[in-house]
Amino acid sequence: MPKIRTHRGTAKRVKVSATGKVLHRHQFDGCGHILSKKSRKRKRNFRKDQPTFKGDLRRLAPTIPYLV
């Protein structure tokens, strides 16, 4: 039985935390332009990874079999 291939694009965009949560960047990185109206706190939070929703995880799991 051959190994299952990991989708490299997904693997580069997703990481698994120490507690087992799948983390990703904010989908719409809203921190690309028109930064003057956004608060420091809001821009700082854009830099952090956020946990993936269960529905998205169900869709992503087959593409990253050895990470999940």
Phi and psi in radians as a Rosetta constraint file:
Dihedral C 1 N 2 CA 2 C 2 CIRCULARHARMONIC -1.272 0.35
Dihedral N 2 CA 2 C 2 N 3 CIRCULARHARMONIC 2.802 0.35
Dihedral C 2 N 3 CA 3 C 3 CIRCULARHARMONIC -1.231 0.35
Dihedral N 3 CA 3 C 3 N 4 CIRCULARHARMONIC 2.702 0.35
Dihedral C 3 N 4 CA 4 C 4 CIRCULARHARMONIC -1.504 0.35
Dihedral N 4 CA 4 C 4 N 5 CIRCULARHARMONIC 2.344 0.35
Dihedral C 4 N 5 CA 5 C 5 CIRCULARHARMONIC -1.448 0.35
Dihedral N 5 CA 5 C 5 N 6 CIRCULARHARMONIC 2.441 0.35
Dihedral C 5 N 6 CA 6 C 6 CIRCULARHARMONIC -1.479 0.35
Dihedral N 6 CA 6 C 6 N 7 CIRCULARHARMONIC 2.368 0.35
Dihedral C 6 N 7 CA 7 C 7 CIRCULARHARMONIC -1.292 0.35
Dihedral N 7 CA 7 C 7 N 8 CIRCULARHARMONIC 1.956 0.35
Dihedral C 7 N 8 CA 8 C 8 CIRCULARHARMONIC -1.134 0.35
Dihedral N 8 CA 8 C 8 N 9 CIRCULARHARMONIC -0.587 0.35
Dihedral C 8 N 9 CA 9 C 9 CIRCULARHARMONIC -1.113 0.35
Dihedral N 9 CA 9 C 9 N 10 CIRCULARHARMONIC -0.705 0.35
Dihedral C 9 N 10 CA 10 C 10 CIRCULARHARMONIC -1.215 0.35
Dihedral N 10 CA 10 C 10 N 11 CIRCULARHARMONIC -0.731 0.35
Dihedral C 10 N 11 CA 11 C 11 CIRCULARHARMONIC -1.073 0.35
Dihedral N 11 CA 11 C 11 N 12 CIRCULARHARMONIC -0.556 0.35
Dihedral C 11 N 12 CA 12 C 12 CIRCULARHARMONIC -1.327 0.35
Dihedral N 12 CA 12 C 12 N 13 CIRCULARHARMONIC -0.415 0.35
Dihedral C 12 N 13 CA 13 C 13 CIRCULARHARMONIC -1.722 0.35
Dihedral N 13 CA 13 C 13 N 14 CIRCULARHARMONIC -0.170 0.35
Dihedral C 13 N 14 CA 14 C 14 CIRCULARHARMONIC -2.249 0.35
Dihedral N 14 CA 14 C 14 N 15 CIRCULARHARMONIC 2.510 0.35
Dihedral C 14 N 15 CA 15 C 15 CIRCULARHARMONIC -2.415 0.35
Dihedral N 15 CA 15 C 15 N 16 CIRCULARHARMONIC 2.748 0.35
Dihedral C 15 N 16 CA 16 C 16 CIRCULARHARMONIC -1.847 0.35
Dihedral N 16 CA 16 C 16 N 17 CIRCULARHARMONIC 2.266 0.35
Dihedral C 16 N 17 CA 17 C 17 CIRCULARHARMONIC -1.352 0.35
Dihedral N 17 CA 17 C 17 N 18 CIRCULARHARMONIC 3.021 0.35
Dihedral C 17 N 18 CA 18 C 18 CIRCULARHARMONIC -1.112 0.35
Dihedral N 18 CA 18 C 18 N 19 CIRCULARHARMONIC -0.503 0.35
Dihedral C 18 N 19 CA 19 C 19 CIRCULARHARMONIC -1.526 0.35
Dihedral N 19 CA 19 C 19 N 20 CIRCULARHARMONIC -0.028 0.35
Dihedral C 19 N 20 CA 20 C 20 CIRCULARHARMONIC 1.707 0.35
Dihedral N 20 CA 20 C 20 N 21 CIRCULARHARMONIC 0.058 0.35
Dihedral C 20 N 21 CA 21 C 21 CIRCULARHARMONIC -1.362 0.35
Dihedral N 21 CA 21 C 21 N 22 CIRCULARHARMONIC 2.508 0.35
Dihedral C 21 N 22 CA 22 C 22 CIRCULARHARMONIC -1.603 0.35
Dihedral N 22 CA 22 C 22 N 23 CIRCULARHARMONIC 2.109 0.35
Dihedral C 22 N 23 CA 23 C 23 CIRCULARHARMONIC -1.930 0.35
Dihedral N 23 CA 23 C 23 N 24 CIRCULARHARMONIC 2.600 0.35
Dihedral C 23 N 24 CA 24 C 24 CIRCULARHARMONIC -2.550 0.35
Dihedral N 24 CA 24 C 24 N 25 CIRCULARHARMONIC 2.895 0.35
Dihedral C 24 N 25 CA 25 C 25 CIRCULARHARMONIC -1.230 0.35
Dihedral N 25 CA 25 C 25 N 26 CIRCULARHARMONIC 2.897 0.35
Dihedral C 25 N 26 CA 26 C 26 CIRCULARHARMONIC -1.074 0.35
Dihedral N 26 CA 26 C 26 N 27 CIRCULARHARMONIC 2.397 0.35
Dihedral C 26 N 27 CA 27 C 27 CIRCULARHARMONIC -1.047 0.35
Dihedral N 27 CA 27 C 27 N 28 CIRCULARHARMONIC -0.962 0.35
Dihedral C 27 N 28 CA 28 C 28 CIRCULARHARMONIC -1.808 0.35
Dihedral N 28 CA 28 C 28 N 29 CIRCULARHARMONIC 1.668 0.35
Dihedral C 28 N 29 CA 29 C 29 CIRCULARHARMONIC -1.081 0.35
Dihedral N 29 CA 29 C 29 N 30 CIRCULARHARMONIC 0.451 0.35
Dihedral C 29 N 30 CA 30 C 30 CIRCULARHARMONIC -0.084 0.35
Dihedral N 30 CA 30 C 30 N 31 CIRCULARHARMONIC 0.191 0.35
Dihedral C 30 N 31 CA 31 C 31 CIRCULARHARMONIC -1.945 0.35
Dihedral N 31 CA 31 C 31 N 32 CIRCULARHARMONIC 0.499 0.35
Dihedral C 31 N 32 CA 32 C 32 CIRCULARHARMONIC -1.650 0.35
Dihedral N 32 CA 32 C 32 N 33 CIRCULARHARMONIC -0.602 0.35
Dihedral C 32 N 33 CA 33 C 33 CIRCULARHARMONIC -2.683 0.35
Dihedral N 33 CA 33 C 33 N 34 CIRCULARHARMONIC 2.986 0.35
Dihedral C 33 N 34 CA 34 C 34 CIRCULARHARMONIC 0.895 0.35
Dihedral N 34 CA 34 C 34 N 35 CIRCULARHARMONIC 1.005 0.35
Dihedral C 34 N 35 CA 35 C 35 CIRCULARHARMONIC -1.494 0.35
Dihedral N 35 CA 35 C 35 N 36 CIRCULARHARMONIC -0.272 0.35
Dihedral C 35 N 36 CA 36 C 36 CIRCULARHARMONIC -1.164 0.35
Dihedral N 36 CA 36 C 36 N 37 CIRCULARHARMONIC -0.552 0.35
Dihedral C 36 N 37 CA 37 C 37 CIRCULARHARMONIC -1.474 0.35
Dihedral N 37 CA 37 C 37 N 38 CIRCULARHARMONIC -0.186 0.35
Dihedral C 37 N 38 CA 38 C 38 CIRCULARHARMONIC -1.632 0.35
Dihedral N 38 CA 38 C 38 N 39 CIRCULARHARMONIC 2.442 0.35
Dihedral C 38 N 39 CA 39 C 39 CIRCULARHARMONIC -1.271 0.35
Dihedral N 39 CA 39 C 39 N 40 CIRCULARHARMONIC 2.817 0.35
Dihedral C 39 N 40 CA 40 C 40 CIRCULARHARMONIC -1.028 0.35
Dihedral N 40 CA 40 C 40 N 41 CIRCULARHARMONIC -0.750 0.35
Dihedral C 40 N 41 CA 41 C 41 CIRCULARHARMONIC -1.061 0.35
Dihedral N 41 CA 41 C 41 N 42 CIRCULARHARMONIC -0.759 0.35
Dihedral C 41 N 42 CA 42 C 42 CIRCULARHARMONIC -1.126 0.35
Dihedral N 42 CA 42 C 42 N 43 CIRCULARHARMONIC -0.755 0.35
Dihedral C 42 N 43 CA 43 C 43 CIRCULARHARMONIC -1.174 0.35
Dihedral N 43 CA 43 C 43 N 44 CIRCULARHARMONIC -0.640 0.35
Dihedral C 43 N 44 CA 44 C 44 CIRCULARHARMONIC -1.133 0.35
Dihedral N 44 CA 44 C 44 N 45 CIRCULARHARMONIC -0.699 0.35
Dihedral C 44 N 45 CA 45 C 45 CIRCULARHARMONIC -1.196 0.35
Dihedral N 45 CA 45 C 45 N 46 CIRCULARHARMONIC -0.441 0.35
Dihedral C 45 N 46 CA 46 C 46 CIRCULARHARMONIC -1.112 0.35
Dihedral N 46 CA 46 C 46 N 47 CIRCULARHARMONIC -0.478 0.35
Dihedral C 46 N 47 CA 47 C 47 CIRCULARHARMONIC -1.325 0.35
Dihedral N 47 CA 47 C 47 N 48 CIRCULARHARMONIC -0.316 0.35
Dihedral C 47 N 48 CA 48 C 48 CIRCULARHARMONIC -1.490 0.35
Dihedral N 48 CA 48 C 48 N 49 CIRCULARHARMONIC 2.642 0.35
Dihedral C 48 N 49 CA 49 C 49 CIRCULARHARMONIC -1.405 0.35
Dihedral N 49 CA 49 C 49 N 50 CIRCULARHARMONIC 2.679 0.35
Dihedral C 49 N 50 CA 50 C 50 CIRCULARHARMONIC -2.215 0.35
Dihedral N 50 CA 50 C 50 N 51 CIRCULARHARMONIC 2.666 0.35
Dihedral C 50 N 51 CA 51 C 51 CIRCULARHARMONIC -1.173 0.35
Dihedral N 51 CA 51 C 51 N 52 CIRCULARHARMONIC 2.587 0.35
Dihedral C 51 N 52 CA 52 C 52 CIRCULARHARMONIC -1.415 0.35
Dihedral N 52 CA 52 C 52 N 53 CIRCULARHARMONIC 2.482 0.35
Dihedral C 52 N 53 CA 53 C 53 CIRCULARHARMONIC -1.228 0.35
Dihedral N 53 CA 53 C 53 N 54 CIRCULARHARMONIC 2.702 0.35
Dihedral C 53 N 54 CA 54 C 54 CIRCULARHARMONIC -1.024 0.35
Dihedral N 54 CA 54 C 54 N 55 CIRCULARHARMONIC -0.729 0.35
Dihedral C 54 N 55 CA 55 C 55 CIRCULARHARMONIC -1.099 0.35
Dihedral N 55 CA 55 C 55 N 56 CIRCULARHARMONIC -0.721 0.35
Dihedral C 55 N 56 CA 56 C 56 CIRCULARHARMONIC -1.204 0.35
Dihedral N 56 CA 56 C 56 N 57 CIRCULARHARMONIC -0.622 0.35
Dihedral C 56 N 57 CA 57 C 57 CIRCULARHARMONIC -1.131 0.35
Dihedral N 57 CA 57 C 57 N 58 CIRCULARHARMONIC -0.647 0.35
Dihedral C 57 N 58 CA 58 C 58 CIRCULARHARMONIC -1.071 0.35
Dihedral N 58 CA 58 C 58 N 59 CIRCULARHARMONIC -0.620 0.35
Dihedral C 58 N 59 CA 59 C 59 CIRCULARHARMONIC -1.342 0.35
Dihedral N 59 CA 59 C 59 N 60 CIRCULARHARMONIC -0.599 0.35
Dihedral C 59 N 60 CA 60 C 60 CIRCULARHARMONIC -1.441 0.35
Dihedral N 60 CA 60 C 60 N 61 CIRCULARHARMONIC -0.513 0.35
Dihedral C 60 N 61 CA 61 C 61 CIRCULARHARMONIC -0.900 0.35
Dihedral N 61 CA 61 C 61 N 62 CIRCULARHARMONIC -0.776 0.35
Dihedral C 61 N 62 CA 62 C 62 CIRCULARHARMONIC -1.139 0.35
Dihedral N 62 CA 62 C 62 N 63 CIRCULARHARMONIC -0.422 0.35
Dihedral C 62 N 63 CA 63 C 63 CIRCULARHARMONIC -1.433 0.35
Dihedral N 63 CA 63 C 63 N 64 CIRCULARHARMONIC -0.368 0.35
Dihedral C 63 N 64 CA 64 C 64 CIRCULARHARMONIC -2.220 0.35
Dihedral N 64 CA 64 C 64 N 65 CIRCULARHARMONIC 1.175 0.35
Dihedral C 64 N 65 CA 65 C 65 CIRCULARHARMONIC -1.119 0.35
Dihedral N 65 CA 65 C 65 N 66 CIRCULARHARMONIC -0.522 0.35
Dihedral C 65 N 66 CA 66 C 66 CIRCULARHARMONIC -1.655 0.35
Dihedral N 66 CA 66 C 66 N 67 CIRCULARHARMONIC -0.096 0.35
Dihedral C 66 N 67 CA 67 C 67 CIRCULARHARMONIC -1.620 0.35
Dihedral N 67 CA 67 C 67 N 68 CIRCULARHARMONIC -0.583 0.35
